[in-house]
Amino acid sequence: MSDDLDWARLPEPGDPAMVEWLENASCSPRVKALAVRAVNAAGKGVSADRWRTAVLAEHPEAGTLLAEAKECMRAAGLWPWPKS
């Protein structure tokens, strides 16, 4: 998974719930990488819209992956922006 986290340019997650989800979720590795990026961004006070914009600026092809990441994380109760 480290190559996919490199794609998102993030370190391994430290949250035990997130680590467990990453190990067991059936989402694609890139979706998992976006999930780590989402949690990291939310922890820094970045809004969901700003996060999406930043990801798309770096990876214009990631629109579908962003939607998948949100869906996978919501299903696991890990989406960091409950009102978005």
N, CA, C and O atoms as a printed pandas DataFrame, in Angstrom:
     atom_number atom_name residue_name chain_id  residue_number  x_coord  y_coord  z_coord
0              1         N          MET        A               1    0.815   -1.194    0.000
1              2        CA          MET        A               1    0.000    0.000    0.000
2              3         C          MET        A               1    0.859    1.258    0.000
3              4         O          MET        A               1    0.347    2.330   -0.322
4              5         N          SER        A               2    2.121    1.177    0.341
5              6        CA          SER        A               2    2.931    2.386    0.436
6              7         C          SER        A               2    3.001    3.127   -0.892
7              8         O          SER        A               2    3.038    4.357   -0.890
8              9         N          ASP        A               3    3.021    2.427   -2.033
9             10        CA          ASP        A               3    3.033    3.113   -3.324
10            11         C          ASP        A               3    1.788    3.960   -3.498
11            12         O          ASP        A               3    1.856    5.070   -4.026
12            13         N          ASP        A               4    0.658    3.446   -3.059
13            14        CA          ASP        A               4   -0.584    4.202   -3.176
14            15         C          ASP        A               4   -0.612    5.365   -2.214
15            16         O          ASP        A               4   -1.161    6.417   -2.542
16            17         N          LEU        A               5   -0.036    5.208   -1.034
17            18        CA          LEU        A               5    0.039    6.344   -0.126
18            19         C          LEU        A               5    1.026    7.372   -0.671
19            20         O          LEU        A               5    0.854    8.569   -0.443
20            21         N          ASP        A               6    2.050    6.928   -1.384
21            22        CA          ASP        A               6    2.941    7.864   -2.057
22            23         C          ASP        A               6    2.168    8.660   -3.093
23            24         O          ASP        A               6    2.416    9.851   -3.284
24            25         N          TRP        A               7    1.225    7.995   -3.764
25            26        CA          TRP        A               7    0.388    8.682   -4.750
26            27         C          TRP        A               7   -0.337    9.844   -4.077
27            28         O          TRP        A               7   -0.496   10.911   -4.670
28            29         N          ALA        A               8   -0.768    9.636   -2.856
29            30        CA          ALA        A               8   -1.445   10.690   -2.107
30            31         C          ALA        A               8   -0.456   11.530   -1.303
31            32         O          ALA        A               8   -0.844   12.515   -0.675
32            33         N          ARG        A               9    0.799   11.151   -1.320
33            34        CA          ARG        A               9    1.883   11.838   -0.626
34            35         C          ARG        A               9    1.602   12.017    0.864
35            36         O          ARG        A               9    1.686   13.124    1.397
36            37         N          LEU        A              10    1.274   10.927    1.515
37            38        CA          LEU        A              10    0.995   10.952    2.941
38            39         C          LEU        A              10    1.690    9.810    3.655
39            40         O          LEU        A              10    1.962    8.771    3.054
40            41         N          PRO        A              11    1.979    9.995    4.937
41            42        CA          PRO        A              11    2.529    8.896    5.725
42            43         C          PRO        A              11    1.440    7.895    6.082
43            44         O          PRO        A              11    0.255    8.157    5.874
44            45         N          GLU        A              12    1.835    6.771    6.609
45            46        CA          GLU        A              12    0.867    5.800    7.112
46            47         C          GLU        A              12    0.000    6.475    8.182
47            48         O          GLU        A              12    0.496    7.313    8.934
48            49         N          PRO        A              13   -1.268    6.126    8.258
49            50        CA          PRO        A              13   -2.146    6.739    9.265
50            51         C          PRO        A              13   -1.815    6.246   10.669
51            52         O          PRO        A              13   -1.373    5.112   10.849
52            53         N          GLY        A              14   -2.032    7.104   11.657
53            54        CA          GLY        A              14   -1.759    6.729   13.037
54            55         C          GLY        A              14   -2.994    6.302   13.810
55            56         O          GLY        A              14   -2.875    5.659   14.853
56            57         N          ASP        A              15   -4.172    6.647   13.322
57            58        CA          ASP        A              15   -5.429    6.324   13.994
58            59         C          ASP        A              15   -5.709    4.824   13.877
59            60         O          ASP        A              15   -5.810    4.307   12.765
60            61         N          PRO        A              16   -5.835    4.119   15.003
61            62        CA          PRO        A              16   -6.060    2.665   14.946
62            63         C          PRO        A              16   -7.303    2.269   14.150
63            64         O          PRO        A              16   -7.277    1.259   13.447
64            65         N          ALA        A              17   -8.387    3.036   14.241
65            66        CA          ALA        A              17   -9.594    2.702   13.476
66            67         C          ALA        A              17   -9.322    2.827   11.984
67            68         O          ALA        A              17   -9.796    2.013   11.191
68            69         N          MET        A              18   -8.567    3.834   11.605
69            70        CA          MET        A              18   -8.237    4.035   10.199
70            71         C          MET        A              18   -7.303    2.931    9.709
71            72         O          MET        A              18   -7.462    2.428    8.597
72            73         N          VAL        A              19   -6.343    2.560   10.526
73            74        CA          VAL        A              19   -5.411    1.488   10.149
74            75         C          VAL        A              19   -6.183    0.194    9.924
75            76         O          VAL        A              19   -5.948   -0.506    8.940
76            77         N          GLU        A              20   -7.098   -0.124   10.827
77            78        CA          GLU        A              20   -7.897   -1.345   10.687
78            79         C          GLU        A              20   -8.752   -1.282    9.426
79            80         O          GLU        A              20   -8.847   -2.262    8.686
80            81         N          TRP        A              21   -9.371   -0.135    9.183
81            82        CA          TRP        A              21  -10.201    0.020    7.996
82            83         C          TRP        A              21   -9.357   -0.168    6.739
83            84         O          TRP        A              21   -9.778   -0.854    5.807
84            85         N          LEU        A              22   -8.170    0.435    6.707
85            86        CA          LEU        A              22   -7.297    0.316    5.542
86            87         C          LEU        A              22   -6.915   -1.133    5.271
87            88         O          LEU        A              22   -6.796   -1.547    4.118
88            89         N          GLU        A              23   -6.726   -1.890    6.326
89            90        CA          GLU        A              23   -6.349   -3.295    6.170
90            91         C          GLU        A              23   -7.508   -4.152    5.672
91            92         O          GLU        A              23   -7.298   -5.109    4.927
92            93         N          ASN        A              24   -8.729   -3.811    6.079
93            94        CA          ASN        A              24   -9.873   -4.686    5.815
94            95         C          ASN        A              24  -10.853   -4.201    4.756
95            96         O          ASN        A              24  -11.657   -4.995    4.268
96            97         N          ALA        A              25  -10.813   -2.934    4.386
97            98        CA          ALA        A              25  -11.787   -2.399    3.433
98            99         C          ALA        A              25  -11.575   -2.991    2.048
99           100         O          ALA        A              25  -10.450   -3.292    1.650
100          101         N          SER        A              26  -12.663   -3.149    1.331
101          102        CA          SER        A              26  -12.575   -3.694   -0.014
102          103         C          SER        A              26  -12.368   -2.605   -1.063
103          104         O          SER        A              26  -12.368   -2.888   -2.261
104          105         N          CYS        A              27  -12.195   -1.392   -0.629
105          106        CA          CYS        A              27  -11.956   -0.280   -1.549
106          107         C          CYS        A              27  -10.589   -0.436   -2.214
107          108         O          CYS        A              27   -9.703   -1.111   -1.689
108          109         N          SER        A              28  -10.434    0.193   -3.363
109          110        CA          SER        A              28   -9.158    0.120   -4.077
110          111         C          SER        A              28   -8.059    0.833   -3.284
111          112         O          SER        A              28   -8.353    1.699   -2.460
112          113         N          PRO        A              29   -6.815    0.480   -3.525
113          114        CA          PRO        A              29   -5.710    1.133   -2.808
114          115         C          PRO        A              29   -5.682    2.656   -2.991
115          116         O          PRO        A              29   -5.360    3.382   -2.050
116          117         N          ARG        A              30   -6.010    3.138   -4.173
117          118        CA          ARG        A              30   -6.010    4.601   -4.374
118          119         C          ARG        A              30   -7.150    5.256   -3.599
119          120         O          ARG        A              30   -6.997    6.368   -3.095
120          121         N          VAL        A              31   -8.266    4.591   -3.503
121          122        CA          VAL        A              31   -9.368    5.124   -2.691
122          123         C          VAL        A              31   -8.936    5.167   -1.226
123          124         O          VAL        A              31   -9.230    6.128   -0.514
124          125         N          LYS        A              32   -8.246    4.135   -0.787
125          126        CA          LYS        A              32   -7.741    4.121    0.587
126          127         C          LYS        A              32   -6.746    5.258    0.806
127          128         O          LYS        A              32   -6.752    5.894    1.860
128          129         N          ALA        A              33   -5.896    5.515   -0.183
129          130        CA          ALA        A              33   -4.941    6.613   -0.072
130          131         C          ALA        A              33   -5.669    7.944    0.042
131          132         O          ALA        A              33   -5.264    8.807    0.822
132          133         N          LEU        A              34   -6.736    8.119   -0.725
133          134        CA          LEU        A              34   -7.525    9.348   -0.621
134          135         C          LEU        A              34   -8.199    9.454    0.743
135          136         O          LEU        A              34   -8.361   10.553    1.274
136          137         N          ALA        A              35   -8.587    8.330    1.302
137          138        CA          ALA        A              35   -9.192    8.342    2.635
138          139         C          ALA        A              35   -8.192    8.854    3.667
139          140         O          ALA        A              35   -8.542    9.645    4.542
140          141         N          VAL        A              36   -6.957    8.402    3.560
141          142        CA          VAL        A              36   -5.920    8.885    4.481
142          143         C          VAL        A              36   -5.728   10.379    4.293
143          144         O          VAL        A              36   -5.588   11.128    5.260
144          145         N          ARG        A              37   -5.724   10.795    3.052
145          146        CA          ARG        A              37   -5.565   12.224    2.766
146          147         C          ARG        A              37   -6.744   13.028    3.326
147          148         O          ARG        A              37   -6.553   14.135    3.829
148          149         N          ALA        A              38   -7.946   12.482    3.241
149          150        CA          ALA        A              38   -9.126   13.165    3.767
150          151         C          ALA        A              38   -9.022   13.353    5.276
151          152         O          ALA        A              38   -9.270   14.444    5.790
152          153         N          VAL        A              39   -8.662   12.305    5.972
153          154        CA          VAL        A              39   -8.535   12.385    7.432
154          155         C          VAL        A              39   -7.453   13.395    7.818
155          156         O          VAL        A              39   -7.626   14.177    8.752
156          157         N          ASN        A              40   -6.350   13.368    7.097
157          158        CA          ASN        A              40   -5.265   14.304    7.351
158          159         C          ASN        A              40   -5.731   15.744    7.131
159          160         O          ASN        A              40   -5.460   16.617    7.956
160          161         N          ALA        A              41   -6.421   15.990    6.037
161          162        CA          ALA        A              41   -6.903   17.335    5.726
162          163         C          ALA        A              41   -7.908   17.817    6.772
163          164         O          ALA        A              41   -7.822   18.949    7.247
164          165         N          ALA        A              42   -8.855   16.960    7.126
165          166        CA          ALA        A              42   -9.861   17.345    8.123
166          167         C          ALA        A              42   -9.203   17.660    9.457
167          168         O          ALA        A              42   -9.625   18.579   10.159
168          169         N          GLY        A              43   -8.172   16.902    9.808
169          170        CA          GLY        A              43   -7.451   17.147   11.054
170          171         C          GLY        A              43   -6.746   18.489   11.077
171          172         O          GLY        A              43   -6.448   19.025   12.144
172          173         N          LYS        A              44   -6.480   19.030    9.898
173          174        CA          LYS        A              44   -5.829   20.345    9.787
174          175         C          LYS        A              44   -6.850   21.466    9.595
175          176         O          LYS        A              44   -6.483   22.623    9.393
176          177         N          GLY        A              45   -8.139   21.110    9.662
177          178        CA          GLY        A              45   -9.185   22.118    9.531
178          179         C          GLY        A              45   -9.571   22.449    8.101
179          180         O          GLY        A              45  -10.254   23.444    7.857
180          181         N          VAL        A              46   -9.143   21.629    7.157
181          182        CA          VAL        A              46   -9.477   21.844    5.750
182          183         C          VAL        A              46  -10.891   21.329    5.487
183          184         O          VAL        A              46  -11.254   20.244    5.942
184          185         N          SER        A              47  -11.681   22.102    4.760
185          186        CA          SER        A              47  -13.051   21.681    4.442
186          187         C          SER        A              47  -13.036   20.584    3.382
187          188         O          SER        A              47  -12.042   20.384    2.683
188          189         N          ALA        A              48  -14.159   19.879    3.280
189          190        CA          ALA        A              48  -14.282   18.826    2.267
190          191         C          ALA        A              48  -14.138   19.404    0.867
191          192         O          ALA        A              48  -13.478   18.804    0.019
192          193         N          ASP        A              49  -14.744   20.557    0.611
193          194        CA          ASP        A              49  -14.640   21.168   -0.716
194          195         C          ASP        A              49  -13.206   21.561   -1.044
195          196         O          ASP        A              49  -12.736   21.347   -2.162
196          197         N          ARG        A              50  -12.524   22.128   -0.079
197          198        CA          ARG        A              50  -11.130   22.522   -0.309
198          199         C          ARG        A              50  -10.256   21.287   -0.546
199          200         O          ARG        A              50   -9.355   21.306   -1.385
200          201         N          TRP        A              51  -10.529   20.223    0.195
201          202        CA          TRP        A              51   -9.800   18.966    0.015
202          203         C          TRP        A              51  -10.000   18.431   -1.395
203          204         O          TRP        A              51   -9.034   18.074   -2.069
204          205         N          ARG        A              52  -11.252   18.375   -1.844
205          206        CA          ARG        A              52  -11.545   17.883   -3.197
206          207         C          ARG        A              52  -10.823   18.716   -4.250
207          208         O          ARG        A              52  -10.220   18.175   -5.177
208          209         N          THR        A              53  -10.890   20.034   -4.097
209          210        CA          THR        A              53  -10.235   20.933   -5.048
210          211         C          THR        A              53   -8.736   20.681   -5.099
211          212         O          THR        A              53   -8.147   20.652   -6.179
212          213         N          ALA        A              54   -8.117   20.499   -3.941
213          214        CA          ALA        A              54   -6.676   20.252   -3.890
214          215         C          ALA        A              54   -6.311   18.924   -4.553
215          216         O          ALA        A              54   -5.324   18.845   -5.285
216          217         N          VAL        A              55   -7.096   17.897   -4.301
217          218        CA          VAL        A              55   -6.818   16.592   -4.910
218          219         C          VAL        A              55   -6.964   16.683   -6.422
219          220         O          VAL        A              55   -6.114   16.182   -7.158
220          221         N          LEU        A              56   -8.033   17.318   -6.888
221          222        CA          LEU        A              56   -8.262   17.418   -8.326
222          223         C          LEU        A              56   -7.217   18.295   -9.016
223          224         O          LEU        A              56   -6.914   18.090  -10.191
224          225         N          ALA        A              57   -6.672   19.262   -8.297
225          226        CA          ALA        A              57   -5.607   20.090   -8.876
226          227         C          ALA        A              57   -4.353   19.247   -9.141
227          228         O          ALA        A              57   -3.657   19.457  -10.134
228          229         N          GLU        A              58   -4.078   18.311   -8.261
229          230        CA          GLU        A              58   -2.920   17.428   -8.416
230          231         C          GLU        A              58   -3.208   16.245   -9.335
231          232         O          GLU        A              58   -2.345   15.816  -10.101
232          233         N          HIS        A              59   -4.431   15.724   -9.248
233          234        CA          HIS        A              59   -4.819   14.515   -9.981
234          235         C          HIS        A              59   -6.181   14.749  -10.645
235          236         O          HIS        A              59   -7.201   14.302  -10.121
236          237         N          PRO        A              60   -6.211   15.445  -11.793
237          238        CA          PRO        A              60   -7.496   15.766  -12.436
238          239         C          PRO        A              60   -8.365   14.550  -12.749
239          240         O          PRO        A              60   -9.581   14.680  -12.893
240          241         N          GLU        A              61   -7.759   13.386  -12.854
241          242        CA          GLU        A              61   -8.487   12.162  -13.178
242          243         C          GLU        A              61   -9.128   11.505  -11.955
243          244         O          GLU        A              61   -9.734   10.440  -12.078
244          245         N          ALA        A              62   -9.006   12.115  -10.792
245          246        CA          ALA        A              62   -9.419   11.472   -9.538
246          247         C          ALA        A              62  -10.870   11.715   -9.135
247          248         O          ALA        A              62  -11.254   11.338   -8.028
248          249         N          GLY        A              63  -11.673   12.316   -9.969
249          250        CA          GLY        A              63  -13.058   12.614   -9.598
250          251         C          GLY        A              63  -13.849   11.410   -9.131
251          252         O          GLY        A              63  -14.512   11.464   -8.095
252          253         N          THR        A              64  -13.786   10.333   -9.879
253          254        CA          THR        A              64  -14.507    9.109   -9.510
254          255         C          THR        A              64  -13.940    8.527   -8.223
255          256         O          THR        A              64  -14.686    8.040   -7.373
256          257         N          LEU        A              65  -12.618    8.579   -8.081
257          258        CA          LEU        A              65  -11.992    8.055   -6.864
258          259         C          LEU        A              65  -12.412    8.853   -5.632
259          260         O          LEU        A              65  -12.577    8.286   -4.552
260          261         N          LEU        A              66  -12.585   10.158   -5.786
261          262        CA          LEU        A              66  -13.040   10.977   -4.652
262          263         C          LEU        A              66  -14.423   10.538   -4.190
263          264         O          LEU        A              66  -14.677   10.417   -2.992
264          265         N          ALA        A              67  -15.298   10.305   -5.131
265          266        CA          ALA        A              67  -16.654    9.846   -4.780
266          267         C          ALA        A              67  -16.600    8.468   -4.121
267          268         O          ALA        A              67  -17.322    8.209   -3.158
268          269         N          GLU        A              68  -15.754    7.595   -4.634
269          270        CA          GLU        A              68  -15.614    6.260   -4.040
270          271         C          GLU        A              68  -15.055    6.346   -2.625
271          272         O          GLU        A              68  -15.499    5.624   -1.732
272          273         N          ALA        A              69  -14.078    7.232   -2.422
273          274        CA          ALA        A              69  -13.493    7.384   -1.091
274          275         C          ALA        A              69  -14.550    7.847   -0.097
275          276         O          ALA        A              69  -14.632    7.330    1.018
276          277         N          LYS        A              70  -15.351    8.814   -0.502
277          278        CA          LYS        A              70  -16.407    9.312    0.385
278          279         C          LYS        A              70  -17.391    8.195    0.716
279          280         O          LYS        A              70  -17.763    8.017    1.876
280          281         N          GLU        A              71  -17.809    7.452   -0.287
281          282        CA          GLU        A              71  -18.771    6.361   -0.076
282          283         C          GLU        A              71  -18.196    5.285    0.846
283          284         O          GLU        A              71  -18.863    4.848    1.784
284          285         N          CYS        A              72  -16.968    4.862    0.582
285          286        CA          CYS        A              72  -16.342    3.824    1.418
286          287         C          CYS        A              72  -16.171    4.296    2.860
287          288         O          CYS        A              72  -16.438    3.553    3.805
288          289         N          MET        A              73  -15.727    5.532    3.014
289          290        CA          MET        A              73  -15.502    6.049    4.366
290          291         C          MET        A              73  -16.814    6.245    5.110
291          292         O          MET        A              73  -16.906    5.935    6.298
292          293         N          ARG        A              74  -17.831    6.757    4.421
293          294        CA          ARG        A              74  -19.145    6.927    5.075
294          295         C          ARG        A              74  -19.686    5.579    5.545
295          296         O          ARG        A              74  -20.229    5.472    6.645
296          297         N          ALA        A              75  -19.538    4.559    4.712
297          298        CA          ALA        A              75  -20.029    3.231    5.065
298          299         C          ALA        A              75  -19.349    2.703    6.322
299          300         O          ALA        A              75  -19.947    1.947    7.087
300          301         N          ALA        A              76  -18.106    3.099    6.532
301          302        CA          ALA        A              76  -17.348    2.644    7.705
302          303         C          ALA        A              76  -17.449    3.623    8.872
303          304         O          ALA        A              76  -16.881    3.376    9.937
304          305         N          GLY        A              77  -18.170    4.736    8.680
305          306        CA          GLY        A              77  -18.276    5.742    9.736
306          307         C          GLY        A              77  -17.006    6.548    9.929
307          308         O          GLY        A              77  -16.777    7.096   11.007
308          309         N          LEU        A              78  -16.171    6.627    8.888
309          310        CA          LEU        A              78  -14.893    7.321    8.995
310          311         C          LEU        A              78  -14.819    8.623    8.209
311          312         O          LEU        A              78  -13.779    9.282    8.220
312          313         N          TRP        A              79  -15.888    9.009    7.531
313          314        CA          TRP        A              79  -15.862   10.261    6.748
314          315         C          TRP        A              79  -15.686   11.408    7.731
315          316         O          TRP        A              79  -16.516   11.582    8.624
316          317         N          PRO        A              80  -14.617   12.199    7.585
317          318        CA          PRO        A              80  -14.299   13.206    8.597
318          319         C          PRO        A              80  -15.125   14.491    8.528
319          320         O          PRO        A              80  -14.999   15.345    9.406
320          321         N          TRP        A              81  -15.960   14.642    7.513
321          322        CA          TRP        A              81  -16.794   15.832    7.389
322          323         C          TRP        A              81  -18.262   15.411    7.405
323          324         O          TRP        A              81  -18.858   15.245    6.341
324          325         N          PRO        A              82  -18.856   15.234    8.579
325          326        CA          PRO        A              82  -20.203   14.674    8.667
326          327         C          PRO        A              82  -21.278   15.492    7.944
327          328         O          PRO        A              82  -22.297   14.930    7.543
328          329         N          LYS        A              83  -21.082   16.786    7.770
329          330        CA          LYS        A              83  -22.122   17.618    7.158
330          331         C          LYS        A              83  -21.872   17.855    5.677
331          332         O          LYS        A              83  -22.537   18.695    5.070
332          333         N          SER        A              84  -20.939   17.143    5.091
333          334        CA          SER        A              84  -20.683   17.365    3.656
334          335         C          SER        A              84  -20.913   16.107    2.866
335          336         O          SER        A              84  -20.747   16.105    1.646
